Each structure stands twice: as C-alpha cells, then as structure tokens.
C-alpha cells in the first residue's frame, strides 16, 4: 500500500467502528490533525512519535491484525515482496505452475484442505473438503466472473448455505472465527476496487442476512487471535476437529493461505478416513488465479 491507500485503510477501520476522526483521536491519544493527515495520505512519518502503534491501539486491532496493519503501512505492495520479473507473461506462467503444483499436493491430503487468496476467495479445494463441507449446488455452479463467487463468507453466510446444518450448535463460533479471519486477511487490500465490490455484495441482507451483524459483533468483543485454543472434547464420542491456517507462500500475485482440518479424536479421524476412502485423491479449482480484477 502507498500512503494514500494506507490512509483509506485507516479511515475504513475507523468507520467499521462508527467513529469520527475526533473519537479516534481520543482513543489513540493523537491530535485530530494527525488523524486527518494520515487518512488523506499526507503524513509520511508514521513511525515518528509511535503514531503507527497509537493508531493500532486506538483502532483496537488484534495482534494478527496489527501485523497486517504494520505491513500495510510499509508502503510495499504484496506483488513487490518478490524479486521483480521483467516478463509479465513469465509471472503468469509461474503463478499457473504454482497453482497446479498446489492442486496436485492437496489432492493427496487425507483430511479436508483448501487454499485461499488475500480476499478469502477459495482457489483450490480437495475432494475430502468438497465431500465434508458439501457446498450447495448454487455455490459450485457460480460464474467465476462474479465478485466473491467462491468467497469463504459466501459459503458461511449465504441464506442458502449448508454450513449451518453441517455444524449445528458450533456454527456460531465457527462463523465468528471465519469473519475474524476475513477481516484480518483483507486488511492490506482494502483500497482496491475488488474489495469494495465484495463488501457491497456481502452487505446485501437478502442474500447474507447475518454477515454484517457478525462483522459488527467481532469489533466489540474482547478477543485476540494471537493463538488458537485447542481443547480436547469432553465426550470421546463427540465429533471434534480444529481448523488451522498455515501461511503458504508469496506468489507473483500475492500471498496464499493453506487451510486444513486436524482431527482431535479417533472418531473424527475415522470420519475423515471414511470420507477419503469414498472420494479418494483429487482437487478442484474454484476462483480464478491470478485474477486481473485484483491486480
């Protein structure tokens, strides 16, 4: 992000909470003039007088959100984290090969696994994940050109999703974890047109009646996603698994994350083993990558 895009990020995070610049100034201990200059992209010395840290504190960012916030303030775009490649076509071929290699890798996973981009759009899904999550037909048949066609939030919060029935009483907790991840993951791409279009789509209460309510809810909860708490189930027969997010790699077109489910007991291991035995190896590609709308 350049400083103008970072200013948009600060304003966006402030508006998430519903504060004015004066209220953010009070929370962060910074003069209103400094807040105004940062949001307009006119402030260069973000490290001076701990302005960056005071902003993060004032905006009530979690530990992992602060990491994204600091990276965003660096002024370095995701694509610039790699060694420069003069030939654009070569970059596309590298990205295509990388996705192909990852598709072959997760195809062999015996547990549900999938890969997402910086917008939480799902790029790859292995057969075990498709069978376990059992996404509704409308999700699978969506035009890849639609904004957020294969976004995680679409699967979690769409009015016709099957996730709520799948997870039952733990759906609410899982949905809160998903929307926290989404907010953090998209922090460095908030200034893009694709993000604006995606949020406009997700705020349609007819299709996503609960998304914005959950998005607002996480802003007012005392929560820090510095670590994931893993508990053994009280009942050994209880179906339980823990979802882990693993940093995957920096590609010529941004960072990708690998997600996989780790079973916490023998029963869940047996369920995953049965799923894998039924569907076998394989994976499918969902969202486009690279997607020119996101570059």
C-alpha positions in Angstrom: 0.0 0.0 0.0 1.2 3.5 -0.7 0.4 6.2 1.9 -2.8 7.3 0.2 -4.1 3.7 0.2 -3.0 3.3 3.8 -5.0 6.4 4.6 -8.0 4.8 3.1 -7.4 1.7 5.3 -7.3 3.8 8.5 -10.5 5.6 7.5 -12.1 2.3 6.7 -11.1 0.7 10.0 -12.4 3.9 11.8 -15.7 3.7 10.0 -16.0 0.0 10.9 -16.4 1.1 14.5 -18.5 4.1 13.6 -16.2 6.7 15.0 -15.4 10.2 13.8 -11.8 11.4 13.5 -12.2 13.2 16.8 -13.3 9.9 18.5 -10.3 8.1 17.0 -8.0 10.9 18.2 -9.4 10.5 21.7 -8.9 6.7 21.7 -5.4 6.8 20.2 -4.1 9.9 22.1 -3.2 11.6 18.8 -4.2 15.1 17.6 -7.2 15.2 15.2 -4.9 17.0 12.7 -2.6 13.9 12.6 -5.6 11.6 12.0 -6.8 13.8 9.2 -3.3 14.0 7.6 -2.9 10.2 7.8 -6.3 9.5 6.2 -5.6 12.0 3.4 -2.2 10.3 2.7 -0.3 13.5 3.6 1.5 12.0 6.7 4.8 10.4 5.8 6.4 9.9 9.3 4.2 7.1 10.7 6.9 5.8 12.9 7.5 9.2 14.5 6.1 9.6 18.0 4.8 6.0 17.7 1.9 7.2 15.5 1.5 3.8 13.9 1.3 1.9 17.2 -1.1 4.5 18.7 -3.3 4.1 15.7 -3.3 0.3 16.1 -4.1 0.7 19.7 -6.9 3.2 19.1 -8.5 1.1 16.4 -8.5 -1.9 18.9 -6.7 -4.2 16.4 -5.9 -7.8 17.5 -2.3 -9.0 17.4 -2.5 -10.5 13.9 -4.5 -7.5 12.6 -1.6 -5.3 13.9 0.8 -7.3 11.9 -1.2 -6.7 8.7 -1.6 -3.1 9.7 2.2 -2.6 10.0 2.8 -4.3 6.7 0.2 -2.2 5.0 2.0 0.9 6.4 5.3 -0.1 4.9 4.2 1.1 1.5 5.2 -2.2 -0.1 2.6 -3.9 -2.3 2.2 -7.7 -2.0 3.4 -8.2 -5.5 6.6 -6.3 -4.7 7.6 -8.7 -2.0 9.0 -11.0 -4.7 12.1 -10.5 -6.8 11.0 -8.4 -9.8 10.2 -10.3 -13.0 10.5 -8.3 -16.2 8.4 -10.6 -18.3 4.8 -10.3 -17.2 3.9 -13.5 -19.2 6.6 -15.3 -17.2 4.9 -14.2 -14.0 1.6 -15.6 -15.1 3.3 -18.9 -16.1 5.0 -19.0 -12.6 1.6 -18.4 -10.9 -0.1 -21.0 -13.1 2.6 -23.6 -12.3 2.4 -22.8 -8.6 -1.3 -23.3 -8.5 -1.0 -26.5 -10.5 1.6 -27.9 -8.1 -0.6 -26.9 -5.1 -3.6 -28.5 -6.6 -1.7 -31.8 -7.0 -0.4 -31.5 -3.4 -3.7 -31.0 -1.6 -5.3 -33.7 -3.8 -3.3 -36.2 -1.8 -4.3 -34.8 1.6 -6.4 -37.4 3.6 -8.1 -34.5 5.5 -10.2 -31.6 4.1 -8.0 -28.9 2.7 -8.4 -25.7 0.6 -6.4 -22.7 -0.5 -7.5 -19.0 -0.3 -6.1 -15.7 -1.5 -5.9 -12.3 0.1 -9.7 -11.7 -0.3 -10.6 -15.1 1.2 -11.7 -16.3 -2.2 -11.3 -20.1 -2.4 -8.9 -21.1 -5.2 -8.5 -24.8 -4.6 -10.4 -27.5 -2.7 -9.5 -31.1 -2.4 -12.0 -34.0 -2.7 -12.1 -34.6 1.0 -13.1 -30.9 1.7 -15.8 -31.0 -1.0 -17.3 -34.1 0.5 -17.0 -33.0 4.1 -18.4 -29.4 3.6 -20.9 -30.5 0.9 -21.4 -27.0 -0.6 -24.8 -26.4 -2.1 -25.1 -26.7 -5.9 -25.6 -22.9 -6.4 -22.2 -22.4 -4.9 -20.5 -24.9 -7.2 -22.2 -23.6 -10.3 -21.5 -19.9 -9.8 -19.9 -17.9 -12.7 -16.2 -17.4 -11.8 -16.6 -13.8 -13.1 -19.0 -12.9 -10.3 -17.4 -10.9 -7.4 -17.0 -13.2 -4.4 -18.3 -16.2 -6.3 -16.3 -18.6 -4.2 -15.6 -16.5 -1.2 -15.5 -18.1 2.2 -18.0 -15.6 3.5 -20.4 -16.6 0.8 -20.3 -20.2 1.9 -20.5 -19.3 5.6 -23.3 -16.7 5.5 -25.3 -17.0 2.3 -29.0 -17.6 3.1 -28.9 -20.9 1.2 -25.7 -22.2 2.6 -25.5 -25.7 4.0 -22.8 -24.9 6.6 -25.2 -24.1 9.4 -26.9 -27.5 9.1 -23.5 -29.2 8.8 -22.0 -27.6 12.0 -25.2 -27.4 14.1 -24.5 -25.9 17.6 -20.9 -24.9 16.8 -21.8 -22.9 13.7 -21.9 -19.6 15.5 -18.4 -20.0 16.9 -17.1 -21.2 13.6 -18.8 -18.2 11.8 -17.2 -15.7 14.2 -13.8 -17.3 13.6 -14.3 -17.1 9.8 -15.3 -13.4 9.8 -12.4 -12.5 12.1 -10.1 -14.2 9.6 -11.8 -12.4 6.7 -11.3 -9.0 8.3 -7.6 -9.6 9.0 -6.9 -11.3 5.7 -8.4 -8.4 3.6 -6.7 -5.6 5.6 -3.9 -5.0 3.0 -6.3 -5.0 0.0 -9.0 -2.6 1.4 -8.1 0.1 -1.0 -8.8 -2.0 -4.1 -12.0 -1.8 -6.2 -12.5 -5.6 -5.9 -12.7 -5.3 -2.1 -15.2 -2.5 -2.3 -17.4 -4.6 -4.7 -17.0 -7.6 -2.5 -18.2 -5.8 0.7 -21.1 -4.3 -1.2 -22.1 -7.8 -2.3 -21.8 -9.2 1.2 -23.9 -6.4 2.7 -26.9 -7.5 0.7 -29.2 -8.6 3.6 -31.4 -10.6 1.4 -28.6 -12.9 0.4 -26.4 -12.5 3.5 -28.8 -11.8 6.4 -26.2 -12.4 9.1 -22.8 -11.4 7.6 -22.8 -7.7 8.7 -24.2 -8.5 12.1 -21.4 -10.9 12.7 -18.9 -8.5 11.2 -20.0 -5.7 13.6 -20.1 -8.2 16.5 -16.4 -9.0 16.4 -15.5 -5.4 16.6 -16.9 -5.1 20.1 -15.7 -8.4 21.6 -12.6 -8.7 23.8 -10.7 -11.1 21.6 -7.2 -11.6 20.4 -6.4 -14.1 17.6 -2.8 -14.4 18.6 -3.3 -18.1 19.1 -5.9 -20.8 18.6 -7.1 -22.5 21.7 -7.3 -26.3 21.2 -9.4 -28.3 23.7 -10.0 -32.0 23.9 -13.7 -32.9 23.6 -15.3 -33.8 26.9 -17.0 -36.8 25.4 -14.7 -39.0 23.4 -17.5 -39.8 21.0 -18.0 -36.2 20.3 -17.1 -35.2 16.7 -14.4 -32.5 17.1 -11.8 -31.0 14.8 -9.6 -27.9 14.9 -9.1 -25.7 11.9 -5.6 -24.4 11.3 -4.5 -21.7 8.9 -0.9 -22.1 7.6 1.0 -19.5 5.7 1.7 -21.0 2.3 3.8 -18.7 0.1 4.2 -15.4 -1.6 3.5 -15.7 -5.2 4.0 -13.2 -8.1 0.4 -12.1 -7.4 0.1 -12.1 -3.7 0.0 -14.3 -0.6 -2.0 -17.5 -0.5 -3.0 -19.5 2.6 -3.5 -23.2 3.0 -6.3 -24.4 5.4 -6.7 -27.9 6.6 -8.7 -29.7 9.3 -6.9 -31.6 12.0 -9.0 -34.1 13.9 -8.9 -34.0 17.7 -10.2 -37.5 18.4 -10.4 -41.0 17.0 -14.0 -40.6 15.9 -13.2 -37.6 13.8 -10.1 -39.3 12.3 -12.4 -42.2 11.4 -14.9 -39.8 9.7 -12.1 -38.2 7.6 -10.7 -41.6 6.8 -14.1 -42.7 5.6 -14.5 -39.6 3.5 -11.1 -40.0 1.9 -11.8 -43.7 1.2 -15.1 -42.8 -0.5 -13.9 -39.8 -2.7 -10.1 -40.6 -3.0 -7.5 -38.3 -4.3 -8.3 -35.2 -6.3 -8.9 -31.5 -6.2 -10.9 -28.8 -8.0 -10.1 -25.2 -8.9 -12.7 -22.6 -7.9 -11.8 -18.8 -8.0 -9.6 -17.5 -10.8 -5.9 -17.1 -10.1 -4.4 -14.8 -11.0 -7.4 -12.6 -11.3 -6.8 -9.4 -13.2 -9.5 -7.6 -11.2 -7.4 -8.0 -8.1 -4.1 -6.8 -9.6 
